[in-house]
């Protein structure tokens, strides 16, 4: 068995050259090779193309490269988690390209597996597919995406043996396993390095043949950013009413993905006897409630909102590619998401607004098109009083003809071939009030 050189973070940073494309693991700051990135930020390396789900958080990880002016381009899924990335993109200081989260993960996986590209239904019919080749395969419109490779991959693992075999901890897998396969040079930052043979072969996630260098570096709580601890979650009665109604749409034994915002409130309502299994796209099946002791990602997994959670009995962890394979492969029964607009054809808009750069799609497109049943929870009206339920979406579309149920603070609608169908009123509402506040005709099935 080979011995992989063990080097310092500073030595690792010197292996990145100006104009390189660098793959950087992590979801938020969970599983991010923060010490390698901080060492790279101390060099004069410039004109880098940075590929990752997001570009760190203010003062942490890839953000230091960004604000140092070391990046010429960022390619990712959710830049909006870092206000500095948003500002630099808006000011034209850095070029950028946005991909749906599942597409990003699959493009990296394909690059590592020697596949030139692939067709995916995710983003079909949206602005992100405008310049892409499209085909109808098995009756479904799909877009072609080129695979992704890098010159260097910075990844984070929990343990390594001296041969370079790696194991990951909980939701720290995310993009790391795929990135370990998709670069010319792979440097793994790990918590502990052990002797060959000490890792159980059944528990090795990344094999030694993919890893070129190891850096031993201990995880520190201050490097976890927003995931370091559990934040407070407050919700008014109106939002809780929406969440309670959404729960009624879920059946016993369903696999359910909850988006951020109102959907996360549903998790607090689920009881063990409901036998509902929660999925989070960053790599966990069997999501439990937030830790009651206030502990953070040092000891807990995180959900898609980068919030520390617990795991129920029988939970499992996996990487981004597997997670989005579950979604695209129709293995997730229900997705509950927020919305900005829904139209009578079931088209959803929930990720972008006019006049602002398209900087944060995340997993929305994959989930909206991949779940067997899509429930949208949202307020009935915008702040200016205009309706969110409309004849045709004006905002950039997330997914076409995907929405099954809409639950607002005023009513519940089913969407079918004939458009909106009113099936329930929320407390205090009348059919007349719904007619006045809805921007499309609807069938009254009360």
C-alpha positions as CSV (number, residue, x, y, z in Angstrom):
1,X,0.0,0.0,0.0
2,X,1.3,3.5,-0.9
3,X,2.2,6.2,1.6
4,X,0.7,9.6,0.8
5,X,2.9,12.5,1.7
6,X,1.7,14.4,4.8
7,X,2.3,18.1,4.4
8,X,1.4,21.4,6.1
9,X,-1.4,23.7,4.9
10,X,1.2,26.2,3.8
11,X,2.9,23.6,1.7
12,X,-0.4,22.6,0.2
13,X,-1.2,26.2,-0.7
14,X,2.0,26.5,-2.7
15,X,0.8,23.7,-5.0
16,X,-2.0,25.9,-6.4
17,X,-0.8,28.0,-9.3
18,X,-2.3,31.3,-10.6
19,X,-5.1,30.7,-13.2
20,X,-5.8,27.2,-11.7
21,X,-9.3,25.9,-11.4
22,X,-9.8,24.8,-7.8
23,X,-12.6,22.5,-6.5
24,X,-13.5,23.3,-2.8
25,X,-15.7,21.0,-0.8
26,X,-18.2,22.0,1.8
27,X,-21.8,23.0,2.3
28,X,-21.7,26.3,4.1
29,X,-18.8,25.8,6.4
30,X,-19.7,22.1,7.1
31,X,-17.1,19.8,5.5
32,X,-15.2,22.8,4.2
33,X,-11.3,22.6,3.9
34,X,-11.1,25.9,5.8
35,X,-7.5,25.7,6.9
36,X,-6.3,25.0,3.4
37,X,-8.3,27.9,2.0
38,X,-6.9,30.2,4.7
39,X,-3.4,29.2,3.9
40,X,-4.0,29.8,0.2
41,X,-5.3,33.3,1.1
42,X,-1.9,34.1,2.5
43,X,-0.2,33.5,-0.9
44,X,0.0,35.8,-3.9
45,X,-1.8,33.2,-6.2
46,X,-4.4,35.0,-8.3
47,X,-6.8,34.6,-11.2
48,X,-8.3,31.4,-9.7
49,X,-11.6,29.8,-10.8
50,X,-13.3,28.7,-7.6
51,X,-15.9,25.8,-7.8
52,X,-18.0,25.0,-4.8
53,X,-21.5,25.1,-3.5
54,X,-20.9,28.5,-2.0
55,X,-17.9,30.8,-1.5
56,X,-17.5,30.4,2.3
57,X,-19.0,32.8,4.8
58,X,-17.8,36.3,5.7
59,X,-14.2,36.0,6.9
60,X,-14.1,32.3,6.4
61,X,-13.0,29.8,3.8
62,X,-13.3,30.9,0.2
63,X,-14.5,34.4,1.3
64,X,-10.9,35.3,2.1
65,X,-9.8,34.4,-1.5
66,X,-12.7,36.4,-2.8
67,X,-12.2,39.6,-0.8
68,X,-8.4,39.3,-1.4
69,X,-9.1,39.6,-5.1
70,X,-7.6,36.2,-5.8
71,X,-10.7,34.9,-7.7
72,X,-11.5,35.7,-11.3
73,X,-14.6,33.5,-11.4
74,X,-16.8,31.5,-9.0
75,X,-18.9,28.6,-10.2
76,X,-21.5,27.4,-7.7
77,X,-25.0,26.9,-6.6
78,X,-25.8,29.3,-3.7
79,X,-23.7,32.4,-3.6
80,X,-26.4,34.2,-1.6
81,X,-25.2,32.6,1.6
82,X,-22.3,35.0,1.6
83,X,-23.2,38.7,1.2
84,X,-19.6,39.5,0.1
85,X,-20.1,37.1,-2.9
86,X,-23.3,38.9,-3.8
87,X,-21.7,42.3,-3.6
88,X,-18.6,41.3,-5.6
89,X,-20.8,39.8,-8.3
90,X,-23.1,42.8,-8.4
91,X,-20.2,45.2,-8.6
92,X,-18.6,43.2,-11.5
93,X,-15.5,42.4,-9.5
94,X,-15.8,38.7,-10.1
95,X,-17.3,36.6,-12.9
96,X,-19.7,33.9,-11.9
97,X,-21.8,31.0,-13.2
98,X,-24.7,29.5,-11.4
99,X,-25.8,25.8,-11.5
100,X,-28.5,24.0,-9.6
101,X,-27.0,22.2,-6.7
102,X,-27.7,18.7,-7.9
103,X,-26.4,19.5,-11.4
104,X,-23.2,20.9,-9.9
105,X,-22.6,17.8,-7.9
106,X,-23.4,15.5,-10.8
107,X,-21.2,17.5,-13.2
108,X,-18.2,17.1,-10.8
109,X,-19.0,13.4,-10.3
110,X,-19.1,12.9,-14.1
111,X,-15.8,14.7,-14.5
112,X,-14.2,12.4,-12.0
113,X,-15.7,9.3,-13.6
114,X,-14.4,10.2,-17.1
115,X,-17.9,11.1,-18.5
116,X,-18.0,14.1,-20.8
117,X,-21.5,15.3,-19.8
118,X,-25.1,14.2,-19.2
119,X,-28.7,15.1,-19.8
120,X,-30.9,16.2,-16.8
121,X,-34.5,17.4,-16.4
122,X,-33.4,19.9,-13.8
123,X,-33.7,23.5,-15.1
124,X,-35.5,22.6,-18.3
125,X,-37.6,25.5,-19.4
126,X,-35.8,28.0,-17.1
127,X,-33.4,30.8,-17.7
128,X,-30.5,28.6,-16.7
129,X,-31.2,26.4,-19.7
130,X,-31.2,29.2,-22.3
131,X,-27.8,28.4,-23.7
132,X,-27.9,24.7,-23.3
133,X,-28.7,21.9,-25.7
134,X,-32.1,20.3,-25.0
135,X,-33.6,16.9,-25.9
136,X,-36.8,15.1,-25.1
137,X,-35.8,11.8,-23.6
138,X,-38.5,9.3,-22.4
139,X,-41.1,12.0,-22.9
140,X,-39.2,14.5,-20.6
141,X,-37.4,17.6,-21.7
142,X,-33.8,17.5,-20.5
143,X,-30.8,19.8,-20.8
144,X,-27.2,18.8,-21.5
145,X,-24.5,19.7,-19.0
146,X,-20.8,19.4,-19.5
147,X,-18.8,17.6,-16.8
148,X,-16.5,19.5,-14.5
149,X,-12.9,18.9,-13.6
150,X,-10.3,21.0,-11.7
151,X,-6.5,21.4,-11.5
152,X,-6.6,21.1,-7.7
153,X,-9.2,19.9,-5.2
154,X,-9.2,21.0,-1.6
155,X,-11.4,18.6,0.4
156,X,-12.2,18.0,4.0
157,X,-12.5,14.5,5.6
158,X,-12.8,13.3,9.1
159,X,-10.1,10.6,9.2
160,X,-7.4,9.3,6.8
161,X,-5.0,6.5,6.9
162,X,-1.4,7.0,5.7
163,X,-2.3,5.4,2.4
164,X,-4.8,8.2,1.7
165,X,-8.1,6.3,2.3
166,X,-10.7,8.7,3.7
167,X,-13.8,8.6,5.9
168,X,-16.2,11.4,6.4
169,X,-18.4,12.3,9.3
170,X,-22.2,12.9,9.1
171,X,-23.2,15.6,6.7
172,X,-19.6,16.6,6.1
173,X,-19.5,14.5,2.9
174,X,-21.5,16.8,0.7
175,X,-19.3,17.6,-2.4
176,X,-16.1,16.2,-1.0
177,X,-16.2,12.6,-2.4
178,X,-17.0,13.7,-5.9
179,X,-14.3,16.4,-5.8
180,X,-11.7,13.9,-4.7
181,X,-12.1,12.2,-8.0
182,X,-12.3,15.2,-10.3
183,X,-9.0,17.0,-10.0
184,X,-5.4,16.5,-11.3
185,X,-4.1,17.1,-7.7
186,X,-6.2,16.2,-4.6
187,X,-5.3,17.5,-1.2
188,X,-7.3,16.3,1.8
189,X,-7.5,18.2,5.0
190,X,-8.4,15.7,7.8
191,X,-9.0,15.7,11.5
192,X,-6.8,12.6,12.2
193,X,-4.3,10.5,10.3
194,X,-4.1,6.9,11.4
195,X,-2.0,3.9,10.5
196,X,-2.9,1.8,7.5
197,X,-5.3,-0.9,8.6
198,X,-6.9,1.1,11.3
199,X,-9.9,2.2,9.2
200,X,-12.6,-0.4,8.6
201,X,-12.5,-1.1,4.8
202,X,-16.3,-1.1,4.9
203,X,-16.4,2.5,6.1
204,X,-13.9,4.0,3.6
205,X,-15.7,6.6,1.4
206,X,-12.8,7.9,-0.7
207,X,-10.2,5.4,-1.8
208,X,-6.5,5.9,-1.6
209,X,-6.0,6.1,-5.4
210,X,-7.7,9.5,-5.5
211,X,-5.7,11.3,-2.9
212,X,-2.2,12.9,-3.4
213,X,-1.5,14.7,-0.2
214,X,-2.8,14.8,3.4
215,X,-2.9,17.7,5.8
216,X,-3.8,17.0,9.4
217,X,-5.7,20.0,10.8
218,X,-8.1,20.1,13.8
219,X,-11.6,21.4,13.3
220,X,-12.4,24.5,15.4
221,X,-15.8,25.8,16.3
222,X,-15.1,29.3,15.1
223,X,-14.5,27.9,11.6
224,X,-18.1,26.6,11.4
225,X,-19.6,30.0,10.9
226,X,-23.4,30.0,11.0
227,X,-23.5,26.3,11.8
228,X,-21.5,26.6,15.0
229,X,-24.7,26.7,17.2
230,X,-28.5,26.5,16.9
231,X,-30.2,29.8,16.3
232,X,-33.6,30.8,17.6
233,X,-36.6,29.9,15.5
234,X,-39.7,32.0,15.9
235,X,-42.9,31.6,14.0
236,X,-46.3,33.4,14.3
237,X,-49.6,31.6,14.4
238,X,-50.3,32.3,10.7
239,X,-47.1,30.6,9.6
240,X,-47.7,27.7,12.0
241,X,-51.3,27.3,10.5
242,X,-49.8,26.9,7.1
243,X,-47.3,24.3,8.4
244,X,-50.0,22.4,10.2
245,X,-52.1,22.2,7.0
246,X,-49.0,21.1,5.0
247,X,-48.5,18.2,7.5
248,X,-52.0,16.9,6.6
249,X,-50.7,16.3,3.0
250,X,-48.1,13.9,4.1
251,X,-48.8,10.2,4.5
252,X,-47.4,7.7,7.0
253,X,-44.0,6.4,5.8
254,X,-43.4,9.2,3.3
255,X,-39.9,10.4,2.5
256,X,-40.2,14.2,2.7
257,X,-37.9,17.1,1.9
258,X,-38.5,20.4,3.6
259,X,-37.3,23.6,2.1
260,X,-36.2,26.6,4.1
261,X,-38.7,29.1,5.6
262,X,-42.2,27.9,6.5
263,X,-41.5,24.3,5.4
264,X,-38.9,23.9,8.2
265,X,-41.7,24.5,10.7
266,X,-43.3,21.2,9.6
267,X,-40.4,19.3,11.2
268,X,-41.4,20.5,14.6
269,X,-44.9,19.0,14.2
270,X,-43.9,15.5,13.1
271,X,-44.2,12.8,15.8
272,X,-42.3,9.5,16.0
273,X,-45.6,7.6,15.4
274,X,-46.1,9.4,12.1
275,X,-43.2,7.4,10.7
276,X,-42.3,10.3,8.3
277,X,-38.7,10.3,7.2
278,X,-37.1,13.7,6.5
279,X,-34.6,14.1,3.7
280,X,-32.1,17.0,3.4
281,X,-30.4,17.5,0.1
282,X,-26.9,18.1,1.6
283,X,-26.8,14.4,2.5
284,X,-29.0,12.9,5.2
285,X,-32.1,10.7,5.5
286,X,-33.7,10.6,8.9
287,X,-33.5,14.2,10.1
288,X,-34.5,14.8,13.7
289,X,-35.3,18.0,15.6
290,X,-32.7,20.6,16.5
291,X,-30.5,19.7,19.4
292,X,-32.1,20.7,22.7
293,X,-28.7,21.5,24.3
294,X,-27.9,24.2,21.8
295,X,-24.9,22.3,20.4
296,X,-23.8,22.9,16.8
297,X,-22.1,21.2,13.9
298,X,-19.0,20.2,16.0
299,X,-21.1,17.3,17.2
300,X,-24.3,17.3,15.0
301,X,-25.2,17.1,11.3
302,X,-26.8,20.1,9.6
303,X,-29.8,20.4,7.4
304,X,-30.2,22.3,4.1
305,X,-30.5,25.6,6.0
306,X,-27.1,24.9,7.5
307,X,-28.8,24.5,10.9
308,X,-27.6,21.8,13.3
309,X,-30.1,19.0,13.7
310,X,-30.2,15.5,15.3
311,X,-30.6,12.1,13.7
312,X,-33.5,9.7,14.3
313,X,-32.9,6.0,14.7
314,X,-32.1,4.4,11.3
315,X,-30.7,7.7,9.8
316,X,-28.1,7.6,7.2
317,X,-25.6,10.0,5.6
318,X,-24.4,10.2,2.0
319,X,-22.8,12.6,-0.5
320,X,-24.4,15.3,-2.7
321,X,-24.5,13.1,-5.8
322,X,-26.4,10.3,-4.1
323,X,-28.7,12.8,-2.4
324,X,-29.8,14.4,-5.7
325,X,-30.0,11.0,-7.3
326,X,-32.6,10.2,-4.8
327,X,-34.5,13.4,-5.8
328,X,-34.2,13.1,-9.6
329,X,-34.8,9.3,-9.4
330,X,-38.2,10.0,-7.8
331,X,-37.3,8.4,-4.5
332,X,-38.5,11.4,-2.5
333,X,-42.3,11.2,-2.0
334,X,-43.0,14.8,-1.1
335,X,-41.2,18.2,-1.2
336,X,-42.5,21.2,0.7
337,X,-41.1,24.5,-0.5
338,X,-41.7,28.2,-0.3
339,X,-42.8,30.2,-3.3
340,X,-42.8,33.6,-4.9
341,X,-45.4,32.9,-7.6
342,X,-47.4,29.9,-8.7
343,X,-49.5,30.0,-11.9
344,X,-52.5,28.0,-13.1
345,X,-50.4,25.6,-15.1
346,X,-48.5,24.6,-11.9
347,X,-45.3,26.5,-12.8
348,X,-43.3,27.6,-9.8
349,X,-41.1,30.7,-9.3
350,X,-39.3,30.7,-6.0
351,X,-35.6,31.6,-6.6
352,X,-35.1,34.9,-8.3
353,X,-36.7,38.4,-8.6
354,X,-36.3,40.9,-11.5
355,X,-33.5,43.4,-11.3
356,X,-31.3,41.3,-9.0
357,X,-28.5,39.0,-10.2
358,X,-29.3,35.2,-10.3
359,X,-27.0,34.1,-7.5
360,X,-28.8,31.5,-5.4
361,X,-30.8,28.6,-6.9
362,X,-29.5,25.8,-4.5
363,X,-31.5,22.6,-4.7
364,X,-34.8,24.2,-5.6
365,X,-34.9,23.2,-9.3
366,X,-33.9,19.6,-8.6
367,X,-36.5,19.2,-5.8
368,X,-39.3,21.0,-7.7
369,X,-39.0,18.8,-10.7
370,X,-37.9,15.6,-9.0
371,X,-40.3,15.0,-6.0
372,X,-43.3,12.9,-6.6
373,X,-45.6,15.5,-5.0
374,X,-44.8,19.2,-4.7
375,X,-46.5,21.4,-2.0
376,X,-45.9,25.1,-2.0
377,X,-46.4,27.1,1.2
378,X,-46.4,30.9,1.1
379,X,-48.4,34.0,1.8
380,X,-51.3,34.7,-0.5
381,X,-50.2,38.2,-1.3
382,X,-47.0,40.2,-1.8
383,X,-46.2,43.0,0.5
384,X,-47.7,45.5,-2.0
385,X,-51.0,43.6,-2.1
386,X,-50.5,41.9,-5.5
387,X,-51.4,38.2,-5.8
388,X,-48.9,35.4,-5.8
389,X,-51.3,33.0,-7.4
390,X,-51.4,34.2,-11.0
391,X,-52.4,33.1,-14.5
392,X,-48.8,33.1,-15.7
393,X,-45.6,33.5,-13.8
394,X,-43.7,36.8,-14.4
395,X,-40.8,35.9,-12.2
396,X,-38.0,33.5,-13.4
397,X,-39.4,30.0,-13.3
398,X,-38.0,27.3,-11.1
399,X,-39.8,24.3,-12.5
400,X,-42.5,23.8,-15.2
401,X,-45.9,22.2,-14.4
402,X,-44.6,20.9,-11.1
403,X,-46.8,22.1,-8.3
404,X,-49.6,19.9,-6.9
405,X,-50.8,21.8,-3.9
406,X,-50.5,25.4,-2.8
407,X,-51.2,26.3,0.9
408,X,-51.4,30.0,1.7
409,X,-52.5,32.0,4.8
410,X,-55.9,32.3,3.1
411,X,-56.7,29.0,1.3
412,X,-55.6,25.6,0.0
413,X,-55.6,24.9,-3.7
414,X,-55.1,21.8,-5.8
415,X,-53.6,22.3,-9.3
416,X,-54.8,20.1,-12.1
417,X,-55.5,20.2,-15.8
418,X,-58.1,22.9,-15.3
419,X,-55.9,25.1,-13.2
420,X,-56.5,26.2,-9.6
421,X,-59.1,24.3,-7.6
422,X,-60.1,25.8,-4.2
423,X,-60.4,22.9,-1.7
424,X,-60.2,24.6,1.7
425,X,-60.4,28.0,3.3
426,X,-58.1,29.1,6.1
427,X,-59.8,30.5,9.3
428,X,-61.6,33.8,8.8
429,X,-61.6,33.6,5.0
430,X,-64.5,33.4,2.5
431,X,-64.8,32.5,-1.1
432,X,-65.4,36.2,-1.9
433,X,-62.1,37.2,-0.1
434,X,-60.2,34.6,-2.1
435,X,-61.7,35.8,-5.4
436,X,-60.5,39.3,-4.6
437,X,-57.0,38.3,-3.7
438,X,-56.3,35.6,-6.3
439,X,-54.8,36.6,-9.7
440,X,-56.3,33.7,-11.7
441,X,-59.7,32.1,-12.0
442,X,-60.3,28.9,-9.9
443,X,-62.8,26.1,-9.5
444,X,-64.6,26.1,-6.2
445,X,-64.7,22.6,-4.8
446,X,-65.7,23.5,-1.3
